[in-house]
Amino acid sequence: MLPDWDTALAALGRRLGPKGVAHSVRVAETAAQIASAYGVDSEAARIAGLLHDWCKDVAGEELLQAAETRGLPVTDVDAAVPYLLHSAVGAEEVREAFPGIDESVVQAIAAHTYGSECMSPVDMVVYVADTIEPGRSHTSARELREAIGKVPLTELFTRTYAESLRHLIDTRRRIHPNTTAMWNRLVGGECL
């Protein structure tokens, strides 16, 4: 089951500020466009894109506590940079807020920060959409946008993931162990 757009948008508006909502709407529309280009469920991608940052405005300590309460794994990197937990905690909270929501939406929300063991097409679409939505102005965004429909979805996702990893390195940020594992699976051709 997918919540209708207006219900989901209203619920999101009670959780995020105007900038966060605007970003989420752009991600949703971008996800729907990418999904359509690849024959992926565009409505699931659109709703997942809209709800992907459900917990983005939650304070770090609250995210850590919510993760602990829900039995979610917390690494040393999560403890140092708790906002990384907004995807895993957000996925669980979306599941609670919208009983019966399609699991593909929940999984895409959970995977949008550093990926998951096996990325579904909806997961990849939402990850890419979050990185290249029209409000993003980084250098590679245009190139990635231009590649939509011209390269396979797995290649588009891999290029996007590589750009994200480069950004972490260039800005000297901590790299989550799940990010490293995801990259190793990508270059190893595993589970995509």
N, CA, C and O of each residue as an XYZ file, in Angstrom:
768
protein
N       0.833     -1.173      0.000
C       0.000      0.000      0.000
C       0.885      1.246      0.000
O       1.895      1.320      0.699
N       0.475      2.202     -0.795
C       1.179      3.482     -0.825
C       0.253      4.563     -0.287
O      -0.906      4.639     -0.696
N       0.747      5.407      0.631
C      -0.095      6.514      1.086
C      -0.302      7.492     -0.064
O       0.549      7.620     -0.944
N      -1.448      8.183     -0.048
C      -1.643      9.153     -1.118
C      -0.722     10.353     -0.871
O      -0.316     10.634      0.256
N      -0.412     11.043     -1.966
C       0.548     12.148     -1.951
C       0.205     13.205     -0.917
O       1.069     13.604     -0.136
N      -1.025     13.661     -0.897
C      -1.409     14.755     -0.004
C      -1.263     14.370      1.464
O      -0.819     15.181      2.276
N      -1.632     13.143      1.808
C      -1.503     12.666      3.186
C      -0.034     12.596      3.584
O       0.347     13.039      4.668
N       0.784     12.038      2.700
C       2.218     11.911      2.985
C       2.879     13.284      3.088
O       3.704     13.512      3.972
N       2.522     14.187      2.194
C       3.100     15.530      2.207
C       2.711     16.281      3.475
O       3.546     16.962      4.070
N       1.465     16.166      3.889
C       1.016     16.837      5.113
C       1.758     16.286      6.330
O       2.173     17.047      7.205
N       1.924     14.973      6.384
C       2.645     14.356      7.505
C       4.101     14.818      7.514
O       4.654     15.118      8.571
N       4.714     14.873      6.342
C       6.105     15.319      6.248
C       6.241     16.775      6.678
O       7.216     17.149      7.330
N       5.262     17.591      6.311
C       5.278     19.010      6.665
C       5.213     19.257      8.165
O       5.605     20.324      8.638
N       4.720     18.276      8.915
C       4.704     18.398     10.380
C       6.047     17.999     10.983
O       6.260     18.172     12.183
N       6.954     17.468     10.167
C       8.241     16.976     10.671
C       9.436     17.794     10.201
O      10.433     17.915     10.913
N       9.332     18.360      8.991
C      10.465     19.080      8.416
C      10.110     20.542      8.204
O       8.941     20.905      8.072
N      11.144     21.371      8.176
C      10.957     22.770      7.849
C      10.723     22.932      6.352
O      10.817     21.963      5.599
N      10.419     24.159      5.918
C      10.112     24.406      4.502
C      11.224     23.972      3.536
O      10.933     23.441      2.465
N      12.491     24.193      3.904
C      13.582     23.791      3.012
C      13.649     22.275      2.865
O      13.875     21.754      1.773
N      13.449     21.578      3.976
C      13.464     20.114      3.935
C      12.319     19.557      3.126
O      12.493     18.596      2.377
N      11.148     20.152      3.270
C       9.994     19.709      2.488
C      10.231     19.976      1.006
O       9.959     19.116      0.168
N      10.733     21.157      0.681
C      10.987     21.494     -0.725
C      11.997     20.511     -1.340
O      11.811     20.051     -2.467
N      13.062     20.194     -0.597
C      14.048     19.219     -1.075
C      13.373     17.871     -1.310
O      13.594     17.235     -2.340
N      12.560     17.439     -0.367
C      11.903     16.132     -0.475
C      10.951     16.074     -1.662
O      10.859     15.044     -2.330
N      10.249     17.158     -1.931
C       9.360     17.203     -3.097
C      10.187     17.100     -4.384
O       9.802     16.394     -5.316
N      11.309     17.796     -4.432
C      12.171     17.713     -5.626
C      12.725     16.294     -5.801
O      12.799     15.786     -6.919
N      13.111     15.662     -4.691
C      13.604     14.284     -4.770
C      12.492     13.372     -5.282
O      12.735     12.503     -6.119
N      11.272     13.570     -4.779
C      10.142     12.739     -5.199
C       9.901     12.857     -6.700
O       9.732     11.849     -7.387
N       9.886     14.071     -7.200
C       9.629     14.277     -8.633
C      10.780     13.733     -9.482
O      10.558     13.145    -10.541
N      12.003     13.935     -9.008
C      13.167     13.404     -9.728
C      13.137     11.881     -9.729
O      13.424     11.252    -10.747
N      12.789     11.287     -8.586
C      12.709      9.825     -8.492
C      11.663      9.278     -9.456
O      11.891      8.254    -10.101
N      10.526      9.945     -9.560
C       9.482      9.490    -10.483
C       9.977      9.544    -11.925
O       9.692      8.640    -12.711
N      10.715     10.592    -12.278
C      11.246     10.720    -13.641
C      12.273      9.636    -13.940
O      12.246      9.018    -15.004
N      13.185      9.409    -12.984
C      14.208      8.366    -13.183
C      13.531      7.006    -13.284
O      13.854      6.212    -14.168
N      12.597      6.738    -12.384
C      11.892      5.450    -12.394
C      11.213      5.212    -13.737
O      11.288      4.115    -14.292
N      10.561      6.228    -14.249
C       9.891      6.094    -15.552
C      10.876      5.764    -16.662
O      10.567      4.978    -17.558
N      12.063      6.361    -16.607
C      13.083      6.119    -17.632
C      13.583      4.681    -17.611
O      14.069      4.174    -18.622
N      13.462      4.016    -16.445
C      13.992      2.660    -16.309
C      12.919      1.593    -16.094
O      13.248      0.445    -15.795
N      11.646      1.953    -16.242
C      10.597      0.963    -16.070
C      10.431      0.486    -14.642
O      10.009     -0.645    -14.404
N      10.764      1.350    -13.687
C      10.642      1.038    -12.256
C       9.334      1.657    -11.765
O       8.858      2.632    -12.345
N       8.758      1.107    -10.718
C       7.494      1.612    -10.158
C       7.661      3.084     -9.761
O       8.238      3.393     -8.719
N       7.153      3.977    -10.598
C       7.381      5.408    -10.386
C       6.620      5.954     -9.184
O       7.089      6.897     -8.546
N       5.461      5.391     -8.859
C       4.725      5.905     -7.706
C       5.403      5.481     -6.400
O       5.452      6.271     -5.457
N       5.919      4.271     -6.324
C       6.671      3.842     -5.134
C       7.923      4.703     -4.983
O       8.259      5.131     -3.879
N       8.608      4.952     -6.093
C       9.812      5.789     -6.047
C       9.454      7.215     -5.633
O      10.185      7.841     -4.865
N       8.352      7.720     -6.130
C       7.920      9.090     -5.801
C       7.606      9.216     -4.307
O       8.043     10.173     -3.667
N       6.860      8.272     -3.748
C       6.518      8.334     -2.320
C       7.765      8.116     -1.464
O       7.942      8.792     -0.450
N       8.621      7.191     -1.855
C       9.875      6.975     -1.109
C      10.741      8.231     -1.156
O      11.343      8.612     -0.152
N      10.802      8.869     -2.315
C      11.561     10.115     -2.430
C      10.990     11.201     -1.541
O      11.734     11.954     -0.913
N       9.674     11.283     -1.488
C       9.042     12.293     -0.636
C       9.356     12.048      0.834
O       9.627     12.996      1.570
N       9.323     10.799      1.273
C       9.460     10.484      2.698
C      10.894     10.149      3.121
O      11.127      9.831      4.288
N      11.852     10.212      2.203
C      13.205      9.729      2.501
C      13.877     10.449      3.664
O      14.674      9.834      4.372
N      13.591     11.712      3.884
C      14.235     12.468      4.970
C      13.315     12.655      6.179
O      13.414     13.662      6.880
N      12.433     11.707      6.424
C      11.454     11.746      7.507
C      12.086     12.168      8.833
O      11.471     12.921      9.588
N      13.281     11.706      9.127
C      13.939     12.006     10.412
C      15.122     12.957     10.269
O      15.939     13.056     11.185
N      15.233     13.654      9.150
C      16.391     14.518      8.894
C      16.530     15.630      9.926
O      17.653     16.005     10.265
N      15.425     16.170     10.437
C      15.499     17.266     11.399
C      15.526     16.809     12.857
O      15.449     17.633     13.768
N      15.634     15.508     13.077
C      15.692     14.975     14.437
C      17.118     15.148     14.971
O      18.089     14.872     14.267
N      17.231     15.601     16.204
C      18.540     15.835     16.831
C      19.321     14.527     16.952
O      18.740     13.449     17.075
N      20.636     14.645     16.913
C      21.519     13.484     16.965
C      21.280     12.575     18.150
O      21.208     11.357     17.992
N      21.159     13.145     19.328
C      20.930     12.325     20.530
C      19.615     11.554     20.424
O      19.530     10.400     20.844
N      18.600     12.193     19.867
C      17.312     11.514     19.697
C      17.423     10.374     18.686
O      16.817      9.318     18.869
N      18.199     10.589     17.618
C      18.405      9.525     16.638
C      19.132      8.342     17.268
O      18.768      7.189     17.036
N      20.151      8.627     18.058
C      20.883      7.551     18.728
C      19.964      6.772     19.659
O      19.994      5.542     19.689
N      19.157      7.491     20.409
C      18.239      6.835     21.336
C      17.179      6.030     20.583
O      16.851      4.913     20.982
N      16.648      6.590     19.505
C      15.643      5.883     18.706
C      16.227      4.614     18.090
O      15.560      3.580     18.041
N      17.461      4.693     17.623
C      18.116      3.516     17.051
C      18.289      2.444     18.118
O      18.027      1.266     17.876
N      18.726      2.855     19.284
C      18.915      1.904     20.381
C      17.585      1.267     20.780
O      17.507      0.052     20.964
N      16.547      2.079     20.911
C      15.220      1.582     21.290
C      14.706      0.563     20.283
O      14.067     -0.419     20.662
N      14.983      0.793     18.997
C      14.490     -0.095     17.943
C      15.443     -1.250     17.647
O      15.160     -2.084     16.787
N      16.559     -1.303     18.347
C      17.512     -2.383     18.130
C      18.276     -2.277     16.824
O      18.760     -3.278     16.296
N      18.383     -1.054     16.301
C      19.138     -0.845     15.066
C      20.626     -0.783     15.377
O      21.011     -0.263     16.424
N      21.468     -1.300     14.493
C      22.911     -1.236     14.751
C      23.418      0.204     14.764
O      23.001      1.031     13.953
N      24.318      0.486     15.691
C      24.947      1.802     15.795
C      26.459      1.580     15.802
O      27.005      0.990     16.735
N      27.125      2.058     14.755
C      28.580      1.921     14.658
C      29.257      3.105     15.348
O      28.595      4.041     15.798
N      30.571      3.047     15.422
C      31.334      4.181     15.957
C      31.114      5.432     15.106
O      31.060      6.543     15.632
N      30.990      5.249     13.801
C      30.759      6.390     12.912
C      29.381      6.981     13.180
O      29.234      8.203     13.205
N      28.365      6.136     13.382
C      27.030      6.638     13.721
C      27.066      7.437     15.018
O      26.443      8.493     15.128
N      27.795      6.925     15.989
C      27.893      7.623     17.277
C      28.571      8.980     17.107
O      28.201      9.948     17.772
N      29.559      9.052     16.221
C      30.274     10.309     15.980
C      29.477     11.256     15.081
O      29.562     12.475     15.227
N      28.708     10.693     14.155
C      27.923     11.484     13.199
C      26.489     10.931     13.197
O      26.083     10.257     12.250
N      25.731     11.217     14.257
C      24.417     10.583     14.417
C      23.408     10.857     13.310
O      22.486     10.065     13.112
N      23.561     11.965     12.583
C      22.578     12.248     11.532
C      22.546     11.137     10.485
O      21.551     10.993      9.775
N      23.620     10.348     10.377
C      23.625      9.228      9.439
C      22.514      8.227      9.749
O      22.076      7.485      8.870
N      22.063      8.212     10.993
C      20.995      7.293     11.390
C      19.616      7.739     10.916
O      18.644      7.000     11.074
N      19.515      8.935     10.337
C      18.188      9.416      9.951
C      17.514      8.512      8.925
O      16.286      8.469      8.853
N      18.300      7.792      8.133
C      17.682      6.909      7.139
C      17.104      5.649      7.793
O      15.954      5.293      7.538
N      17.881      4.986      8.620
C      17.405      3.750      9.270
C      16.260      4.035     10.234
O      15.248      3.334     10.224
N      16.418      5.061     11.066
C      15.362      5.418     12.020
C      14.134      5.913     11.262
O      13.005      5.559     11.602
N      14.355      6.729     10.237
C      13.251      7.245      9.438
C      12.443      6.133      8.794
O      11.214      6.201      8.758
N      13.116      5.111      8.285
C      12.411      3.991      7.663
C      11.476      3.317      8.665
O      10.332      2.997      8.344
N      11.972      3.109      9.871
C      11.143      2.474     10.899
C       9.976      3.366     11.306
O       8.862      2.884     11.515
N      10.233      4.664     11.419
C       9.159      5.578     11.805
C       8.115      5.735     10.702
O       6.929      5.891     10.992
N       8.543      5.696      9.446
C       7.586      5.743      8.334
C       6.712      4.489      8.361
O       5.505      4.567      8.129
N       7.315      3.342      8.641
C       6.546      2.102      8.731
C       5.466      2.227      9.812
O       4.346      1.746      9.637
N       5.809      2.872     10.925
C       4.850      3.052     12.015
C       3.788      4.097     11.666
O       2.617      3.933     12.010
N       4.193      5.163     10.988
C       3.270      6.256     10.656
C       2.264      5.860      9.580
O       1.150      6.382      9.546
N       2.655      4.939      8.704
C       1.798      4.509      7.596
C       1.675      2.983      7.628
O       2.293      2.298      6.813
N       0.886      2.448      8.559
C       0.759      0.985      8.667
C       0.386      0.357      7.325
O      -0.518      0.823      6.630
N       1.101     -0.705      6.982
C       0.840     -1.405      5.728
C       1.527     -0.808      4.520
O       1.301     -1.255      3.396
N       2.372      0.207      4.734
C       3.071      0.830      3.607
C       3.922     -0.208      2.883
O       4.488     -1.110      3.500
N       3.998     -0.064      1.594
C       4.778     -0.975      0.765
C       6.221     -1.049      1.267
O       6.873     -0.028      1.484
N       6.696     -2.264      1.443
C       8.050     -2.471      1.975
C       9.123     -1.879      1.063
O      10.199     -1.522      1.544
N       8.858     -1.765     -0.236
C       9.861     -1.184     -1.137
C      10.129      0.280     -0.786
O      11.246      0.765     -0.965
N       9.117      0.979     -0.291
C       9.282      2.375      0.124
C      10.140      2.439      1.379
O      11.064      3.248      1.467
N       9.836      1.591      2.340
C      10.590      1.563      3.601
C      12.054      1.236      3.327
O      12.952      1.881      3.867
N      12.288      0.231      2.484
C      13.654     -0.164      2.155
C      14.419      0.963      1.454
O      15.593      1.189      1.746
N      13.768      1.661      0.542
C      14.443      2.758     -0.167
C      14.812      3.886      0.799
O      15.870      4.500      0.666
N      13.947      4.154      1.761
C      14.261      5.173      2.771
C      15.471      4.729      3.579
O      16.392      5.514      3.807
N      15.472      3.480      4.010
C      16.584      2.960      4.815
C      17.905      2.979      4.048
O      18.968      3.167      4.640
N      17.835      2.784      2.726
C      19.055      2.647      1.910
C      19.571      3.957      1.338
O      20.613      3.959      0.683
N      18.882      5.073      1.558
C      19.235      6.280      0.805
C      20.494      6.995      1.289
O      20.974      7.903      0.612
N      21.038      6.614      2.432
C      22.233      7.292      2.927
C      23.519      6.576      2.521
O      24.426      7.200      1.970
N      23.604      5.272      2.790
C      24.824      4.570      2.391
C      24.570      3.236      1.720
O      25.471      2.404      1.614
N      23.354      3.034      1.272
C      23.055      1.821      0.532
C      22.622      0.688      1.445
O      22.438      0.872      2.649
N      22.465     -0.481      0.853
C      22.092     -1.673      1.609
C      22.748     -2.876      0.957
O      23.348     -2.770     -0.113
N      22.628     -4.007      1.607
C      23.315     -5.192      1.102
C      22.899     -5.525     -0.328
O      23.742     -5.861     -1.160
N      21.629     -5.435     -0.607
C      21.126     -5.681     -1.965
C      20.234     -4.515     -2.351
O      19.151     -4.356     -1.790
N      20.663     -3.714     -3.282
C      19.908     -2.538     -3.711
C      18.859     -2.928     -4.747
O      19.183     -3.496     -5.791
N      17.608     -2.619     -4.448
C      16.540     -2.844     -5.417
C      16.539     -1.678     -6.409
O      17.191     -0.663     -6.162
N      15.821     -1.807     -7.521
C      15.724     -0.676     -8.443
C      15.149      0.580     -7.780
O      15.634      1.679     -8.045
N      14.135      0.446     -6.931
C      13.582      1.623     -6.248
C      14.631      2.234     -5.323
O      14.743      3.457     -5.244
N      15.403      1.399     -4.621
C      16.479      1.908     -3.762
C      17.461      2.757     -4.566
O      17.821      3.863     -4.163
N      17.888      2.220     -5.707
C      18.861      2.937     -6.537
C      18.281      4.247     -7.059
O      18.961      5.273     -7.073
N      17.033      4.208     -7.483
C      16.385      5.416     -8.017
C      16.344      6.517     -6.964
O      16.683      7.664     -7.255
N      15.935      6.182     -5.746
C      15.816      7.199     -4.687
C      17.199      7.723     -4.304
O      17.363      8.921     -4.078
N      18.183      6.846     -4.231
C      19.544      7.292     -3.915
C      20.038      8.305     -4.959
O      20.567      9.361     -4.615
N      19.855      7.964     -6.225
C      20.303      8.860     -7.299
C      19.513     10.167     -7.251
O      20.093     11.247     -7.361
N      18.200     10.073     -7.087
C      17.355     11.277     -7.069
C      17.757     12.228     -5.954
O      17.759     13.443     -6.147
N      18.097     11.688     -4.795
C      18.518     12.523     -3.670
C      19.807     13.269     -4.002
O      20.019     14.389     -3.537
N      20.646     12.660     -4.789
C      21.938     13.245     -5.138
C      21.847     14.270     -6.263
O      22.640     15.212     -6.309
N      20.893     14.096     -7.168
C      20.885     14.948     -8.368
C      19.641     15.812     -8.516
O      19.471     16.449     -9.556
N      18.759     15.858     -7.508
C      17.545     16.670     -7.649
C      17.938     18.098     -8.049
O      19.067     18.518     -7.796
N      17.022     18.843     -8.668
C      17.370     20.147     -9.247
C      18.003     21.161     -8.296
O      18.665     22.094     -8.753
N      17.816     21.002     -6.998
C      18.440     21.910     -6.041
C      19.918     21.624     -5.804
O      20.613     22.421     -5.174
N      20.394     20.500     -6.300
C      21.813     20.138     -6.147
C      22.608     20.786     -7.277
O      22.257     20.668     -8.451
N      23.680     21.469     -6.901
C      24.448     22.185     -7.924
C      25.894     21.704     -8.031
O      26.707     22.348     -8.694
N      26.226     20.580     -7.388
C      27.604     20.094     -7.493
C      27.925     19.747     -8.940
O      27.031     19.481     -9.743
N      29.183     19.754     -9.250
C      29.651     19.618    -10.625
C      29.140     18.370    -11.316
O      28.759     18.421    -12.486
N      29.127     17.266    -10.622
C      28.747     16.008    -11.271
C      27.238     15.860    -11.448
O      26.801     14.984    -12.194
N      26.432     16.686    -10.787
C      24.970     16.531    -10.876
C      24.488     16.615    -12.313
O      23.655     15.809    -12.729
N      24.991     17.569    -13.075
C      24.564     17.726    -14.462
C      24.925     16.486    -15.281
O      24.099     15.978    -16.039
N      26.150     16.003    -15.129
C      26.576     14.822    -15.879
C      25.718     13.603    -15.537
O      25.345     12.829    -16.419
N      25.410     13.441    -14.248
C      24.581     12.316    -13.831
C      23.159     12.463    -14.367
O      22.550     11.480    -14.789
N      22.633     13.678    -14.353
C      21.287     13.914    -14.911
C      21.258     13.551    -16.401
O      20.304     12.942    -16.884
N      22.305     13.932    -17.107
C      22.367     13.665    -18.545
C      22.490     12.173    -18.857
O      22.156     11.740    -19.960
N      22.968     11.389    -17.894
C      23.154      9.948    -18.114
C      21.858      9.155    -17.933
O      21.799      7.981    -18.300
N      20.821      9.780    -17.373
C      19.560      9.063    -17.125
C      19.014      8.521    -18.442
O      18.849      9.254    -19.418
N      18.744      7.244    -18.442
C      18.190      6.597    -19.631
C      19.209      6.238    -20.683
O      18.897      5.497    -21.616
N      20.428      6.748    -20.556
C      21.476      6.460    -21.536
C      22.396      5.339    -21.068
O      23.038      4.676    -21.883
N      22.459      5.128    -19.774
C      23.252      4.038    -19.202
C      22.307      3.188    -18.358
O      21.263      3.680    -17.930
N      22.647      1.927    -18.111
C      21.789      1.105    -17.250
C      21.663      1.723    -15.847
O      22.549      2.452    -15.402
N      20.562      1.425    -15.166
C      20.332      1.971    -13.837
C      21.456      1.621    -12.867
O      21.856      2.456    -12.057
N      21.967      0.395    -12.942
C      23.062      0.023    -12.038
C      24.303      0.872    -12.294
O      25.026      1.212    -11.357
N      24.552      1.212    -13.544
C      25.705      2.074    -13.862
C      25.470      3.494    -13.363
O      26.380      4.129    -12.830
N      24.247      3.991    -13.537
C      23.926      5.328    -13.030
C      24.100      5.377    -11.518
O      24.670      6.329    -10.984
N      23.611      4.359    -10.833
C      23.769      4.289     -9.378
C      25.250      4.217     -9.001
O      25.684      4.919     -8.088
N      26.023      3.387     -9.682
C      27.450      3.238     -9.364
C      28.188      4.560     -9.553
O      29.013      4.935     -8.720
N      27.897      5.261    -10.634
C      28.531      6.571    -10.856
C      28.146      7.555     -9.741
O      28.986      8.307     -9.246
N      26.884      7.536     -9.361
C      26.412      8.431     -8.305
C      27.069      8.096     -6.979
O      27.495      8.984     -6.241
N      27.148      6.810     -6.687
C      27.771      6.370     -5.439
C      29.251      6.767     -5.406
O      29.763      7.197     -4.372
N      29.919      6.620     -6.527
C      31.333      7.002     -6.616
C      31.499      8.495     -6.345
O      32.431      8.897     -5.649
N      30.602      9.318     -6.890
C      30.669     10.768     -6.638
C      30.459     11.072     -5.157
O      31.136     11.936     -4.600
N      29.537     10.377     -4.526
C      29.296     10.575     -3.093
C      30.535     10.195     -2.285
O      30.921     10.899     -1.352
N      31.141      9.092     -2.650
C      32.346      8.646     -1.954
C      33.491      9.639     -2.150
O      34.217      9.946     -1.205
N      33.652     10.137     -3.368
C      34.685     11.152     -3.621
C      34.446     12.398     -2.766
O      35.386     12.984     -2.228
N      33.182     12.789     -2.649
C      32.848     13.965     -1.838
C      33.254     13.745     -0.375
O      33.799     14.647      0.261
N      32.990     12.560      0.151
C      33.384     12.267      1.531
C      34.899     12.368      1.702
O      35.391     12.900      2.697
N      35.619     11.857      0.727
C      37.081     11.899      0.796
C      37.587     13.329      0.637
O      38.442     13.775      1.402
N      37.064     14.044     -0.349
C      37.505     15.422     -0.597
C      37.236     16.345      0.588
O      38.011     17.263      0.856
N      36.139     16.099      1.290
C      35.797     16.960      2.433
C      36.286     16.368      3.760
O      35.973     16.877      4.837
N      37.050     15.293      3.659
C      37.675     14.647      4.819
C      36.656     14.291      5.908
O      36.828     14.613      7.083
N      35.603     13.622      5.475
C      34.571     13.172      6.405
C      34.756     11.694      6.707
O      35.379     10.955      5.945
N      34.210     11.293      7.817
C      34.237      9.872      8.173
C      33.468      9.072      7.128
O      32.470      9.536      6.576
N      33.948      7.871      6.870
C      33.271      6.983      5.929
C      32.686      5.827      6.733
O      33.398      5.097      7.422
N      31.394      5.686      6.625
C      30.674      4.645      7.357
C      31.113      3.270      6.854
O      31.351      3.109      5.657
N      31.225      2.286      7.727
C      31.608      0.943      7.257
C      30.626      0.384      6.218
O      31.028     -0.379      5.340
N      29.358      0.752      6.310
C      28.397      0.292      5.308
C      28.685      0.908      3.942
O      28.409      0.290      2.913
N      29.237      2.119      3.924
C      29.603      2.764      2.660
C      30.735      1.997      1.993
O      30.696      1.731      0.792
N      31.726      1.652      2.771
C      32.854      0.875      2.251
C      32.382     -0.481      1.744
O      32.777     -0.920      0.664
N      31.538     -1.136      2.525
C      31.018     -2.447      2.118
C      30.190     -2.326      0.841
O      30.280     -3.176     -0.045
N      29.383     -1.267      0.749
C      28.560     -1.056     -0.450
C      29.454     -0.873     -1.671
O      29.204     -1.468     -2.720
N      30.487     -0.057     -1.541
C      31.392      0.181     -2.668
C      32.058     -1.126     -3.099
O      32.163     -1.416     -4.291
N      32.501     -1.905     -2.124
C      33.152     -3.176     -2.457
C      32.190     -4.127     -3.180
O      32.605     -4.843     -4.092
N      30.906     -4.143     -2.784
C      29.925     -4.949     -3.492
C      29.715     -4.427     -4.913
O      29.597     -5.207     -5.858
N      29.668     -3.102     -5.054
C      29.468     -2.524     -6.388
C      30.593     -2.915     -7.344
O      30.338     -3.393     -8.450
N      31.826     -2.711     -6.916
C      32.928     -3.020     -7.825
C      33.145     -4.513     -7.974
O      33.773     -4.962     -8.933
N      32.623     -5.289     -7.020
C      32.714     -6.744     -7.113
C      31.565     -7.345     -7.916
O      31.539     -8.553     -8.155
N      30.606     -6.501     -8.337
C      29.472     -6.980     -9.121
C      28.495     -7.828     -8.328
O      27.783     -8.663     -8.886
N      28.467     -7.603     -7.017
C      27.605     -8.427     -6.156
C      26.247     -7.765     -5.919
O      26.166     -6.565     -5.657
N      25.228     -8.530     -6.011
C      23.887     -8.206     -5.516
C      23.307     -6.901     -6.039
O      22.775     -6.112     -5.257
N      23.394     -6.659     -7.309
C      22.695     -5.532     -7.926
C      21.883     -6.029     -9.097
O      21.213     -5.240     -9.763
